[in-house]
């Protein structure tokens, strides 16, 4: 997660590889757990610190009860790695934090430490990913790679979780709806707020209310006014400057307030709308007029401060019709409380009646935005009830990942000095998959991904049209032959900073990639209720090696 500090992010220096430092200036080599430094010292003391190690960063279970995850946070990981160097101040703090018995030579070692000898292979950011498949493979001197463990997990965990949450909201809302992230005030601090805005946009949202995120990442901004703005007015008599120039600047309305009041009277006595409302709230009308005078081209009003159908909608329509007379087009309304399905349908009927009676083209298609503590379940319920909402403003449940607070990313040693390593557990889901691996996605005839498969590094890759046996890593009865119509290698080189590494794309390109990936998945993998698990497998050769190593490493019990 990336947050600007109170006074904004510090100026970032580019490395020799041309990569900026992390977005959040708090992301430094000290952003790690103490035991990473105690292990680094122990490695150094034992002379093991330069031994070549390979770690996999992955997760064990998809979040939110679903069967897919969106990988996010890679760019910030590469920015950390590209700028990983200790300052003298940081080394002094580490020295003060470790026992006095630690030798000075270790701190000299830290002074020369960077990630120039580290290799990062990763799945592209924005890809749909699945449990057990390495999101990143980190290879390098074991002491350095262990120092990277905690910050890499931190940078990937929340980013992938909230991007997945955003994608799930996009899936339930549908492609045609506008999704707005409104979560800054409810996020876990400024860092959570900035990260949520970035990764919700990446996961398929269209805009954010977060101005800082808009500046940092170029995310479109959206926002109107609050209930406080509406209730701060008392009556239209407060409005001093009542004039408004027409949209084409050909003339000016000297008394826009009177024009609005005239339209409100017409609406009140309309034969199509008669009886729906009587006297509307005049403080609300004054607020709407003032907002329209300030933003005639982008007028959108919050209509539920007092009464939606008896005051908010009529007041909005009177202002919108007055703007229309001057050549402007109002944007729409926002509903922040009440029965959103019913109110959106009634508002739509009101707009359509005005279009028909007063012959105002497209008035019936006025945008309706809904907010009010929305989540996947409420949007799904609205869909089942039937509604006329065009845009959803979603905050708390989205950015806090209320339904699941963490993804559970892990970082496991799979090889050292070319020797495969395995981590065993009585819980088979926690058994790691050893050795340096390559990962592929196999596609079927209909263009959908069928299975992800891991192979040993030196195994020949799967080939299009050739049958390959895919095995569950731990369950011997779960296996299937696949004849792929397309084979995609997942892990690509993102570091070191040489000419053939993958470039870090813009957030807009990552967002497009994510939307394309989600569209490629089979619908039954994506549905909210009882989704079909996506198959993750290993090659027959890797399966045999996993179980050979398992038996070799597990101690044999003795019965007495």
Secondary structure by P-SEA (a helix, b strand, c coil): ccccccccccbbbbcccccccccccccccccccaaaaaaaaaaaaacccccbbbbbbbbccccccccbbbbcaaaaaaaaaaaccccaaaaaaaaaaccccccaaaaaaaaacccccbbbbbcccccccccccccbbbbccaaaaaaaaaaaaaacaaaaaaaaaaaaaaaaacccbbbbbccccccccaaaaaaaaaaaaaacccccccaaaaaacccccccccccccccccccccccccccccccccccccccaaaaaaaaaaaaaaccccccccccccaaaaaaaaaaaaacccccccccccccccccaaaaaaaaaaaaaaacccccbbbbcccaaaaaaaaaaaaaaaaaaaaccccccccbbbbbccccaaaaaaaaaacccccbbbbcccccccccccccbbbbbbcccccbbbbbbccccccccccccbbbbbbbcccccccbbbbbccccccccccbbbbbbccccccbbbbbbcccccccccccccccccccccccaaaaaaaaaaaaaaccccccccccccbbbbbbcaaaaaaaaaaaaaabbbbbcc
